Amino acid sequence: MLFGRATEWVISAEPGWPIHLWVFEANFRARRFYDALGGEVVEHHKKELLKGIWVSSVLYVWHDLQELLSNLANSSTRMDE
């Protein structure tokens, strides 16, 4: 629901803007969710969070926010079944 609300806000406040977010590369559950929503991985980044502890992240982008809303609605429907 939060992602849907954020998408609606971007559509109303900044029409034409894409949405993007960073996800830890090892967070497979989240990545499957964002892949199912049509997110496109456009960048990989490795960052040292603590001394000697490196974490890889990927950047997801959605350009068609109406399609994203539709995918979110379909995802919500499937979860209710």
C-alpha positions as CSV (number, residue, x, y, z in Angstrom):
1,M,0.0,0.0,0.0
2,L,2.8,2.4,0.9
3,F,4.4,2.0,-2.6
4,G,1.1,2.6,-4.2
5,R,0.5,5.8,-2.2
6,A,4.0,7.0,-3.1
7,T,3.3,6.3,-6.8
8,E,0.0,8.2,-6.7
9,W,1.8,11.1,-5.0
10,V,4.5,11.3,-7.7
11,I,1.9,11.1,-10.4
12,S,0.0,14.0,-8.9
13,A,2.9,16.1,-7.8
14,E,5.5,15.5,-10.5
15,P,3.8,14.0,-13.6
16,G,6.3,12.3,-15.9
17,W,8.8,11.7,-13.2
18,P,10.0,8.1,-12.7
19,I,10.2,6.3,-9.4
20,H,13.4,4.6,-8.2
21,L,14.6,2.8,-5.1
22,W,17.7,0.9,-3.9
23,V,17.4,-2.7,-2.7
24,F,20.1,-4.9,-1.1
25,E,21.1,-7.3,-3.9
26,A,20.8,-10.2,-1.5
27,N,17.2,-9.3,-0.5
28,F,15.7,-11.9,-3.0
29,R,12.1,-11.6,-1.6
30,A,12.0,-7.8,-2.2
31,R,13.7,-8.2,-5.6
32,R,11.1,-10.8,-6.7
33,F,8.4,-8.3,-5.7
34,Y,9.9,-5.4,-7.6
35,D,10.6,-7.6,-10.6
36,A,7.0,-8.6,-10.6
37,L,6.0,-5.0,-10.6
38,G,8.0,-4.3,-13.7
39,G,10.9,-2.6,-12.1
40,E,14.1,-2.3,-14.2
41,V,17.5,-2.8,-12.6
42,V,19.6,0.1,-14.0
43,E,22.6,0.2,-11.7
44,H,24.6,-2.0,-9.3
45,H,26.5,-0.5,-6.4
46,K,28.8,-1.8,-3.6
47,K,29.1,0.2,-0.5
48,E,31.1,-0.3,2.7
49,L,28.5,0.0,5.5
50,L,30.9,-0.8,8.4
51,K,34.6,-1.1,8.3
52,G,35.2,-4.3,6.2
53,I,31.5,-5.0,5.6
54,W,30.5,-4.4,2.0
55,V,26.9,-4.7,0.8
56,S,25.8,-4.8,-2.9
57,S,22.6,-3.0,-3.9
58,V,20.7,-2.6,-7.1
59,L,18.7,0.4,-8.3
60,Y,15.2,-0.2,-9.6
61,V,13.4,2.3,-11.8
62,W,9.8,2.6,-13.1
63,H,9.1,5.1,-15.9
64,D,5.4,4.2,-16.6
65,L,3.8,4.9,-13.2
66,Q,0.3,4.0,-14.5
67,E,1.5,0.6,-15.4
68,L,3.2,0.4,-11.9
69,L,-0.2,1.2,-10.3
70,S,-1.9,-1.5,-12.4
71,N,0.8,-4.0,-11.4
72,L,0.4,-3.1,-7.7
73,A,-3.3,-3.6,-7.9
74,N,-2.9,-7.0,-9.6
75,S,-0.3,-7.9,-7.0
76,S,-2.6,-7.0,-4.2
77,T,-5.4,-9.0,-5.7
78,R,-3.2,-12.1,-5.9
79,M,-2.2,-11.7,-2.3
80,D,-5.8,-11.6,-1.2
81,E,-6.5,-14.9,-2.9
